[in-house]
């Protein structure tokens, strides 16, 4: 699976495996965010060992800035929710 634009193979930089994935050699657990995983058969050549996932949880974490009130934080969080509900 080679990128037509630059001739690179995405699997050289990204390994979307469950429960540990690697992006640019940085390993991380995706287990807390993926639910209802169905695995590929071991003989399948693919960028991922995941066949499907029933649900993927996205968590947004940000740092609180000085001077932000509770209402400002609530408004910020709700603006993100409203964006994804559109």
C-alpha positions as CSV (number, residue, x, y, z in Angstrom):
1,X,0.0,0.0,0.0
2,X,2.2,2.8,-1.3
3,X,1.3,6.5,-1.2
4,X,1.0,7.7,-4.8
5,X,2.1,11.3,-4.0
6,X,5.4,10.7,-2.2
7,X,6.1,7.0,-2.8
8,X,6.1,6.1,1.0
9,X,4.5,3.1,2.6
10,X,2.3,4.2,5.6
11,X,3.0,1.1,7.5
12,X,6.7,2.2,7.8
13,X,5.5,5.0,10.1
14,X,2.1,3.9,11.5
15,X,1.2,0.6,13.0
16,X,-2.5,0.6,14.0
17,X,-2.4,-2.5,16.1
18,X,-4.6,-3.4,19.1
19,X,-3.9,-3.0,22.0
20,X,-0.6,-1.2,21.4
21,X,-0.3,1.1,18.4
22,X,2.8,2.9,17.1
23,X,2.9,6.2,15.3
24,X,6.3,7.5,14.3
25,X,7.9,4.9,16.7
26,X,6.0,6.3,19.6
27,X,4.0,3.4,21.2
28,X,0.7,3.9,23.0
29,X,-2.2,1.9,24.3
30,X,-5.4,2.4,22.5
31,X,-7.2,-0.2,24.6
32,X,-9.1,2.4,26.8
33,X,-10.5,4.1,23.7
34,X,-11.6,1.2,21.4
35,X,-14.6,-1.0,22.3
36,X,-16.1,-4.1,20.6
37,X,-12.9,-4.9,18.7
38,X,-13.0,-7.6,16.0
39,X,-9.5,-8.8,15.1
40,X,-8.1,-9.5,11.6
41,X,-6.9,-13.1,11.0
42,X,-3.2,-13.4,11.6
43,X,-2.4,-14.2,8.0
44,X,-3.9,-10.9,6.7
45,X,-1.3,-8.3,5.6
46,X,-2.6,-4.9,6.6
47,X,-1.6,-1.7,8.3
48,X,-3.8,-2.9,11.3
49,X,-4.7,-6.0,13.1
50,X,-8.2,-4.5,13.7
51,X,-11.0,-5.7,11.5
52,X,-13.6,-3.5,13.1
53,X,-14.5,-1.5,16.2
54,X,-18.0,-0.9,17.5
55,X,-17.1,2.3,19.2
56,X,-14.1,4.6,19.5
57,X,-14.0,7.2,22.3
58,X,-12.4,10.5,21.7
59,X,-11.1,12.4,24.7
60,X,-10.1,16.0,24.5
61,X,-7.7,17.3,27.2
62,X,-6.6,20.8,27.4
63,X,-4.8,23.0,29.9
64,X,-6.7,25.5,31.9
65,X,-5.4,29.0,31.2
66,X,-5.0,31.6,33.9
67,X,-8.0,33.9,34.2
68,X,-10.6,31.4,32.9
69,X,-13.8,31.3,34.9
70,X,-15.9,28.2,35.5
71,X,-18.4,29.6,33.0
72,X,-15.7,30.1,30.4
73,X,-14.5,26.5,30.8
74,X,-18.1,25.3,30.5
75,X,-18.7,27.4,27.4
76,X,-15.5,26.0,25.8
77,X,-16.4,22.4,26.5
78,X,-19.9,22.9,25.2
79,X,-18.6,24.5,22.0
80,X,-16.7,21.3,21.3
81,X,-19.7,19.1,22.0
82,X,-21.9,21.4,19.8
83,X,-19.4,21.2,16.9
84,X,-19.5,17.4,16.9
85,X,-23.3,17.3,17.1
86,X,-23.7,19.2,13.9
